[in-house]
Amino acid sequence: MRVPTISRIETLGTVVVVVLAVVLIATSTGRNALAWIYLQSTEAIEHSVHFPFRLDRMDPTCPQCM
């Protein structure tokens, strides 16, 4: 059985993600940025177009939907 190896780039990427997550959560600026992103995304979802029918009806590969 082969043991999977982890490259330096994968390790570096993981470390960068962990550091960014800690910075975003640990600082007030990071928390404010996360709150702003959340509020913007919920506002965008709220103002998005809602179709009166299911979107799978628009699927050209579905013969019973046409």
C-alpha positions as CSV (number, residue, x, y, z in Angstrom):
1,M,0.0,0.0,0.0
2,R,1.3,3.4,-1.0
3,V,1.3,6.3,1.4
4,P,0.0,9.4,-0.2
5,T,2.5,12.2,-0.2
6,I,1.7,15.9,0.3
7,S,3.7,18.4,-1.8
8,R,5.1,21.7,-0.6
9,I,2.6,23.7,-2.6
10,E,-0.3,21.8,-1.0
11,T,1.1,22.3,2.5
12,L,1.8,26.0,1.8
13,G,-1.8,26.4,0.5
14,T,-3.2,24.8,3.6
15,V,-1.1,27.0,5.8
16,V,-2.2,30.2,3.9
17,V,-5.9,29.2,4.2
18,V,-5.6,28.6,7.9
19,V,-3.8,31.8,8.5
20,L,-6.3,33.8,6.5
21,A,-9.2,32.2,8.4
22,V,-7.7,33.0,11.7
23,V,-7.0,36.6,10.7
24,L,-10.6,37.0,9.5
25,I,-12.1,35.6,12.6
26,A,-9.6,37.0,15.2
27,T,-9.6,40.6,14.1
28,S,-12.5,43.1,14.2
29,T,-11.7,44.2,10.7
30,G,-11.9,40.6,9.5
31,R,-15.2,40.1,11.3
32,N,-16.6,43.3,9.8
33,A,-15.5,42.2,6.3
34,L,-17.2,38.8,6.8
35,A,-20.4,40.5,8.0
36,W,-20.4,42.9,5.0
37,I,-19.9,40.0,2.6
38,Y,-22.8,38.1,4.2
39,L,-25.1,41.1,4.1
40,Q,-24.2,41.8,0.5
41,S,-24.8,38.2,-0.6
42,T,-28.2,38.0,1.2
43,E,-29.2,41.3,-0.4
44,A,-28.3,40.1,-3.8
45,I,-30.3,36.9,-3.3
46,E,-33.2,38.9,-2.0
47,H,-33.2,41.1,-5.2
48,S,-32.5,38.3,-7.6
49,V,-35.0,37.2,-10.3
50,H,-37.2,34.4,-9.3
51,F,-38.7,32.3,-12.1
52,P,-42.4,31.2,-11.7
53,F,-41.4,27.7,-12.9
54,R,-38.8,25.2,-12.1
55,L,-35.5,25.7,-13.9
56,D,-35.2,22.1,-15.0
57,R,-38.0,22.8,-17.4
58,M,-35.4,24.7,-19.4
59,D,-33.1,21.7,-19.7
60,P,-32.8,20.7,-23.4
61,T,-31.6,17.2,-22.6
62,C,-34.8,16.4,-20.7
63,P,-37.4,15.1,-23.2
64,Q,-40.4,15.2,-20.8
65,C,-39.5,18.8,-19.8
66,M,-39.9,20.1,-23.3
